[in-house]
Amino acid sequence: MNRETTNRIRFVLEDILPPFIRDSGAFRWAAQRVWGAHITHLANFRERAPFLSEKEYAELYRNHPRVHEGTDNSVACIRRILGSIEGETVCDIGCGTGALLSRIQSAHPDLHRLTGVDFVIDDASRLSGIEYVAAKVETLPFADAEFDTVICTHVIEHILDYRRAIAELRRIARRRLIIVVPREREYRYTFNPHFNFFPYTHSFLRAVQPVPSVYVCEDIGRDIFYSEERGAAD
């Protein structure tokens, strides 16, 4: 299933179904017919978020069924990302399978350095010319302003301490920071292990305070694309 399809499904589940149905035992029962007991595990996971051990956190993500084919990004978001890259060094935080890295490498073959980071890099395709680093977004093993462009897609919604994560992304970005998150509402029963929910673009702008003077924040097919210029003044 691709991102465009799941976004259409999300429109029905999040914007058409009333909240009292989405949070009901009846919805859980119906969702279990498709997703199994995992739908309940996800609800419990969010309820226990402040108390989870690193082992529990990692195990849930390892066992979570993969919904999308290769990447969580839509074609429109990928196109927007590729057109927004600045400089000769790029780091993709939360690289997953490496699908976005592959697209970046093809679109920008002259990059001097292309790096992928994830806290579990077992799924990465290990493409030639790309370095892979296992690390958590809250504590990145890079120097200040080490990369011209830093990209982080479909990660912030998973991070409990997301402000610390955003601070780290800003710290290592020299020229541009790009973040993509789903535009979605929170309900008790969902099909993803998300902690943070941003139903509007201005919801996300509150999360990235302080917003610099030069930025872009727009809705692209139920995903929020955010980009900001980095520099000494920021």
C-alpha positions as a printed Julia matrix, in Angstrom:
234×3 Matrix{Float64}:
   0.0    0.0    0.0
   1.32   3.47  -0.82
   1.02   6.71   1.15
  -1.62   8.16  -1.14
  -3.93   5.22  -0.43
  -3.49   5.35   3.34
  -4.1    9.11   3.31
  -7.45   8.53   1.61
  -8.32   5.92   4.24
  -7.22   8.3    6.99
  -9.55  10.97   5.63
 -12.53   8.68   6.18
 -11.4    7.41   9.59
 -10.28  10.76  11.0
 -12.57  13.31   9.39
 -15.76  11.41   8.54
 -16.26   9.02  11.46
 -17.41  10.84  14.63
 -14.98  10.69  17.6
 -17.41   8.67  19.74
 -17.21   5.9   17.13
 -13.42   6.08  16.7
 -12.86   5.74  20.46
 -15.46   3.03  20.97
 -15.13  -0.65  21.71
 -17.1   -1.3   18.52
 -14.37   0.38  16.43
 -11.71  -1.61  18.29
 -13.6   -4.82  17.53
 -13.85  -3.94  13.84
 -10.21  -2.85  13.66
  -9.1   -6.13  15.22
 -10.69  -7.98  12.3
  -8.11  -6.24  10.07
  -5.17  -5.53  12.38
  -5.52  -8.22  15.04
  -4.61  -7.68  18.7
  -1.96  -5.15  17.64
  -4.62  -2.41  17.67
  -4.99  -2.9   21.44
  -1.21  -3.11  21.94
  -0.88   0.29  20.25
  -3.51   1.87  22.51
  -1.75   0.5   25.59
   1.58   1.66  24.18
   0.4    5.26  24.02
  -1.18   5.15  27.46
   2.09   3.92  28.96
   4.29   6.25  26.89
   5.91   8.15  29.81
   6.85   4.87  31.5
   8.13   2.74  28.62
  11.6    1.23  28.78
  13.89   1.5   25.76
  13.53  -2.26  25.27
   9.71  -2.06  25.14
   9.89   0.87  22.73
  12.3   -0.94  20.39
  10.36  -4.21  20.49
   7.08  -2.6   19.49
   8.68  -0.93  16.49
  10.4   -4.14  15.43
   7.1   -6.03  15.63
   4.94  -3.32  14.05
   3.63  -4.46  10.65
   4.96  -2.41   7.74
   2.05  -0.62   6.09
   3.76   1.19   3.23
   5.83  -0.13   0.39
   9.35   1.11   1.05
   8.59   4.61   2.29
   6.01   6.5    4.36
   6.39   9.52   2.07
   3.96  10.33  -0.72
   5.18  11.05  -4.23
   4.28  14.73  -3.77
   6.28  15.0   -0.54
   9.3   13.26  -2.07
   9.2   15.66  -5.01
   9.03  18.61  -2.6
  11.93  17.28  -0.54
  14.14  16.68  -3.57
  13.54  20.23  -4.76
  14.35  21.72  -1.36
  17.8   20.23  -0.73
  20.6   22.74  -0.28
  24.37  22.17  -0.32
  26.57  19.12  -0.78
  26.04  17.15   2.43
  22.68  15.62   3.37
  21.53  13.58   6.35
  18.24  11.66   6.43
  17.21  11.07  10.05
  14.87   8.1   10.42
  15.93   6.64   7.06
  14.08   3.32   7.49
  14.54   1.15   4.42
  16.61   3.81   2.68
  13.98   4.47   0.0
  14.22   8.25   0.36
  18.02   8.08   0.41
  17.9    6.25  -2.9
  15.71   8.95  -4.42
  18.01  11.69  -3.09
  21.07   9.93  -4.49
  19.47   9.64  -7.93
  18.25  13.24  -8.0
  21.47  14.72  -6.57
  24.35  12.48  -7.8
  26.99  15.13  -7.05
  26.49  15.18  -3.28
  29.78  14.88  -1.38
  28.17  13.08   1.54
  24.86  11.29   2.02
  24.09   9.82   5.43
  21.18   7.78   6.76
  20.37   7.51  10.45
  17.91   5.28  12.3
  17.82   3.73  15.74
  17.45   0.36  14.0
  19.22   0.21  10.64
  18.67  -3.5    9.92
  16.05  -2.66   7.27
  18.26  -0.23   5.34
  19.13  -1.3    1.8
  22.83  -0.43   2.24
  23.17   1.41  -1.03
  26.66   2.12  -2.29
  27.88   5.62  -1.58
  25.65   6.1    1.47
  26.85   5.86   5.05
  24.52   4.46   7.71
  24.62   5.35  11.39
  22.61   3.74  14.2
  21.52   6.48  16.59
  18.52   8.03  18.31
  17.26  11.37  17.02
  17.39  12.81  20.55
  21.17  12.25  20.75
  22.75  12.46  17.31
  26.5   11.68  17.1
  27.36  14.62  14.83
  29.01  18.0   15.25
  27.12  21.27  15.18
  26.16  22.29  11.62
  27.74  19.14  10.18
  25.29  18.78   7.27
  24.07  21.35   4.77
  20.6   19.79   4.69
  18.99  17.64   7.38
  15.8   15.73   6.54
  13.5   14.03   9.01
  10.29  12.48   7.68
   7.63  10.62   9.68
   9.73  10.5   12.84
   8.72  13.38  15.12
   5.26  11.88  15.66
   6.98   8.83  17.2
   9.25  10.68  19.65
   8.05  11.28  23.19
  10.52  14.11  23.8
   9.97  15.66  20.39
  11.25  19.12  21.35
  14.62  17.63  22.23
  14.62  15.81  18.9
  13.86  19.0   16.96
  16.63  20.8   18.85
  19.08  18.09  17.74
  17.96  18.34  14.12
  18.5   22.09  14.21
  21.88  21.68  15.87
  23.38  19.57  13.07
  21.76  21.45  10.14
  23.9   24.2    8.6
  21.68  25.53   5.81
  18.27  23.83   5.75
  16.11  21.6    7.91
  13.2   19.67   6.38
  10.6   17.85   8.49
   7.54  15.91   7.36
   4.84  14.66   9.75
   1.35  13.31   9.14
  -1.51  15.76   9.56
  -3.74  13.67  11.8
  -6.03  13.7   14.81
  -5.54  11.65  17.96
  -7.95   8.84  18.83
  -7.75   5.98  21.31
  -7.48   3.31  18.62
  -5.15   3.97  15.7
  -3.12   1.88  13.28
   0.23   3.45  14.1
   2.53   3.88  17.12
   2.36   7.68  17.23
   2.73   9.8   20.36
   2.26  13.24  18.81
  -0.6   14.42  16.6
  -0.8   17.56  14.48
  -4.28  18.12  12.97
  -3.36  21.51  11.43
  -0.23  23.17  10.09
  -0.39  25.71  12.92
  -0.43  22.79  15.38
   2.98  21.8   14.09
   4.27  25.38  14.16
   3.57  25.42  17.89
   5.7   22.28  18.22
   8.73  23.83  16.48
   8.84  27.08  18.45
  10.73  29.3   18.05
   9.94  29.47  14.33
  12.71  31.26  12.38
  12.04  34.19  10.08
  12.38  32.1    6.9
  10.27  28.94   6.85
   7.65  26.99   4.9
   4.81  25.02   6.5
   2.17  23.57   4.21
  -0.3   20.72   3.88
   0.6   18.24   1.14
  -2.17  15.67   0.86
  -2.66  15.16   4.63
   1.05  15.41   5.39
   2.7   18.52   6.78
   5.85  19.65   4.97
   8.01  22.01   7.04
  11.27  23.62   5.96
  13.37  26.27   7.65
  16.54  28.14   6.82
  19.38  27.66   9.26
  22.25  30.06  10.01
  24.08  32.01  12.67
  21.03  34.19  13.36
  18.95  31.13  14.28
